[in-house]
Each structure stands twice: as C-alpha cells, then as structure tokens.
C-alpha cells in the first residue's frame, strides 16, 4: 500500500535488500505505479553498496542498461545484485528488481578502471548554460505523479516538440537515512528525459520507454542532471529518446530510450 505520509525521500529500506517507495516515487503514465527514474538511481545505489560490502575493486561505472520488464507496482520490492564477470580492471554486474515474486527490472553495469587520459581527451559537445539563473519550468503541467511533482526542472531556451534541453534537480533523498553516491543521485533523474521533449500530448498518445541505457565517459559531479534531448517517432509504432548528458562542468555521456508508441484509448 502506498505511503501517503509526507517524506523527504523516494524510498525506505525495510530489509537487507528490500525497499518500499514513498508517494514521491509516483509514476507519470500511471500514478498508481512507480516512476522508473528514482528506481534506476536506487539500483545504482544498491549495486555500489553491494560492491563496497564485497570489497570489489574500485572501478568506475561506465555503462548501465536497464530493461523494464513490466508494470512497476507500488509496494515492497527486492533488489538482488551479483557480479557475473569479475575482474581487477573490468567487471560486469547484474541487478534484478522483484515485486511479489515477479522480476520487473533487470540491469547490467560495466565497471572499468580509471586512467589518466587527459593528454588525449577531446570530442565533447558544447556544455549547457548553468542552471542556477534559469527559471523553474512546471513540468507538472504536462505530467502527473509524485515523482514529477518532486523535481525542479529548468529549461534551456524554449521547449519544442521533440527537442528540449533542461536541467533537473531533486531535493529529496534517494533512500532515507543513507548516504548516497552522487552517481546514484544523478542517474535517478535521467529517465526524466522522455518527459521533457514530448512530440505529442500524453493525453492523446502513449510513448513509454521499455529501457534506458546510459554510457558515461566521465563521472558526474554536482546536484544537477543536464538533459539535451531529442525525441524521434517512427512510422511503425516505435520511437527513440536520445540525450546528451551533462553535469555542471559539461557533458558526461549519453542516454538512449526505446519507446513503444500508440494512441491513447478514446472514451
């Protein structure tokens, strides 16, 4: 049952690897489901926490791919983490989210060693303008749900159908009473990309993503997630949301989301 008491976090830990969402994790397509965005950040947090407990090598998460396997119901859930390719310089880690005995999200993350490559660094796109001077953009005018209501969104320029750049920030803790690495907090906002550059009104068309893949060539810093997003709709019911990811210093990587595109049922 959903917790309707005011809280300052998206999740509570209620067991070793078991969590319960708060009202701030409410979905956008269905307010009675969980929004994937904070759950994605929680998965990163649990992966990092498990690796630290197991004293795995200090490597950088350079890619994480999430597959959304079905409805993410509001209720208690478990996150199971296992290393499927151990190594001193490269590791592959898998995580699975289970609700009521059913797997609802699977994730795989590559961890790579860090080296000094500053002498050959290059090829980055231009950085986004700083978020602080920008006015807040009420994304709740477009989307319902507790998660959307919890975030501060600031558009860079005028949002266009299928093309928007914006900064996203949340003052909520990811997990109550637990320190969280900046990467987990950063990833917890990335799935918002599919909601900032809508090509069609969500009341007329559905375009939920069934996955999210994040590639990073630098670890994010600061409390803002920058999303420079383009949305493409194809001719046969599929779409793609592509995002250049930024932090306050500049670009850090890219994210891709495949969409299932269909008209909303009309009454």
N, C-alpha and C positions, 0 to 999 in steps of 0.2 A: 504494500500500500504506500502511496506517495506521502512523503513527509511534508506537511504544509506549514510547519513552524519556520519562522524566519531564521536563516542561517547565513553564514558568510563563506561557505564552501560549496563545492559541487558534489562532493562525496564524503561519506563517513566510512572508516574502516571498522568492520564489525567482526573480523576474524583474521587469521594469519594472511589469507589471500582473498578475503571476502569483503564486499563493499555494498553500501546502499546509497542510491542517489538522493539528493535533496531536490526541492522544487526548482532550483536554478538550473538543473540539467534537463529541463523540459524541452521536448522537440519542437521543430518548426512545421514539419509536414503533418505531425500529429502530436498535440500537446500531451497526450497520454502515453507517449513513448519517450525514450531518452534521445536527446540530440547526440549525434556521434562525436561532435567536436571535443567536448571535455573528456569523453570516454577515451578518445585517441590519446590525449595527454596523459590520462591515468595509466593507460597501457605502457607508455614510455616510462612513466614513474616506476611502475612495478617491475619492468624489465631492468631498469637501472638499480633499483633496490635489491632485487634478487642477485644480480651480478656482483654487487658490493658484498652481500652476505656470503656469497660463494668465493669471494676473493678472486674473481676473474681478472684478467689483465686490464690495465687502464687504457681502453681504446675509445675512439670517437664514433658515435652512431652517425653513419654517413648515408644510410638509406633505410627507410622503414616503409613497408607496404601493408596496408590494411584491406582486408576483404570483408565486407558487411554481408553476412550470410542470411540475414532475415531481420524480422522485427526486433528492435531492442526494447523490450518491455521495461516498464518502471517496476523495479523490485530488486531484491538482493541478487548479487552475481559474484562469480568467482573468476579470477584471472590466474591461469596456470602458465608458468614460464619454464622453458627448457632450452638448453644450448644444444643445437643439432650439428654445429660444425665448430668445435673448439679449436683454439689456436693462440699463439703468443702475439701475432700481428694482425690476424684476420679471424673474426668469429661471426657465425650466423646464429641468431637467437629467434625462437618462435614463442608466441604468446597466444593463448586462446581464452576468450571470454565465454562463460557458460551461464545461462539463466534457466533455472528449472530443468536442468539436465540436457539442455539444448545449446549447441555451440552457435553463437550469434555473431562473433567477430573473430577472425584469425589474423595474425600479424607476423611478419618476418622482418627482422632488422639485421643489417650488416654493420659490423663494427670493424673499423680499420685503424691501424697505427697512425700516429701523428709524426710528421717530419717537418723540418724547416725547408719550405719550398718558396720562400719569399722572393728569391732571386729570379724565379721563372713565373711568378704569379701574373695573371692577366686574363682579359677576355670578359670581364664582368660588364653587365649593362649599367646604365646610369642609376644612381641612388634616388630614392624618393625624397621629396621635401620633408622636413622634420614635422612630426605630428602635433607637437605642442601648440603651435599658433593656429591650427586648423579648427574650425567649429565642429561640434558633435553633429553626427548625422543620425537621426532617429530611425534606425533600421526596423524598429518595431512597427513602423507604419507600413512596412512591406510584409513582415513575418510575425507570427505569434510565438508564444512559448517562453518558458522561463530562461533558457539559455540566451536567446536573442535579447531579452529584457535586461540581462545581467551585464552586457558588454557595452563599452564605449567605442563607437565606430566614427572615424573621421575621414571623409572622402577627400581625395586629392583631385581638385577640379570638379567638374560636374559629372555625376554618374550617367553613363549612357547604356542603353540596352546591349548587353553582351560585352561591354568594355568599361571597366571601372578599376581605379586604384584607390586603396583605402588602408588606413591603419586601424588595428583592432587592439583593444586593451581590456582586461578584466581586473577588477579589484577583489574578486573572490579568490579564496584559497582553493587549490585543486582538491586537496584532501585535508579535512580538519585536523589540526594539532600535529601536522607532519611537515617537516621541511621538504621542499620540492626543488629539484634542479631546474635552472632556467630553461633547459631544453624541453622538459615536460610541459612547463607552463606555456612555452612558445607553441609547441605542437598542438596544445589544447585549443588553439584559436584558428588553426589552419583550415579546418573543414568549413569555416565560415565563408571561404572563397566562393563556393557555389551559390551563396545567397546575396552577394553584393553586386553582381553584374547580370541580373536576370534579363533574359531576352523576351520573355513573355510573363504576364501576370500569373503568379502561382495559383490564383483562384480559377484560372482558365486552363492552365497546362501544368502537368506534373513533370518534374525533371530531377528526381532524387539521384544521388550518386550511389553506386554499389561498391565503390572502392575509393581509396586515397593512397597515392604513392608520393613520398617526399624524398628528394635527393638533396643532400647538403654537402657543399664543399667548404663551408666554414660553420663553426658552431655559433648559434645566435646569442646575442647579448641584449640586455635591457628588458624592459617590460612591455614593449610594443611589438606586434606582429604586423609586418607590412605585406599587403597583398596587391600585386599588379596583375589583374585577372582579365582573361579573355574567355568568353563562352561561345562555343560553336554548336549549332544544331544541324544534324544531318537530315537526309531525306527519308530515312527508313526507321526512325524511332530511336536513334542513338544520338547522344551529344557528348561534348568534351569540355571540361573546365580546366584551363591551363593557367598557371600562376607562377610568376617570378616572385620569390620570397625575399623579404628584406627584414633587417633589423635597423636599429638607429644608426649603425655605421655604414649600411649599404646592403647590396644583395648578398644572400647566403645560399641560395639554391632554387629549386623549382618544385612544384607540386602539380599532379595531374589527377583528375577525377573523371571516370567514365559515367555517363548519365543514361538512365532509361527514360525516354521521352514519350509522353502520352497525354491526350486531352483529359481534363478533369470530367468526371461524370456530371451530366447536367440533369437537374431535377425536373 
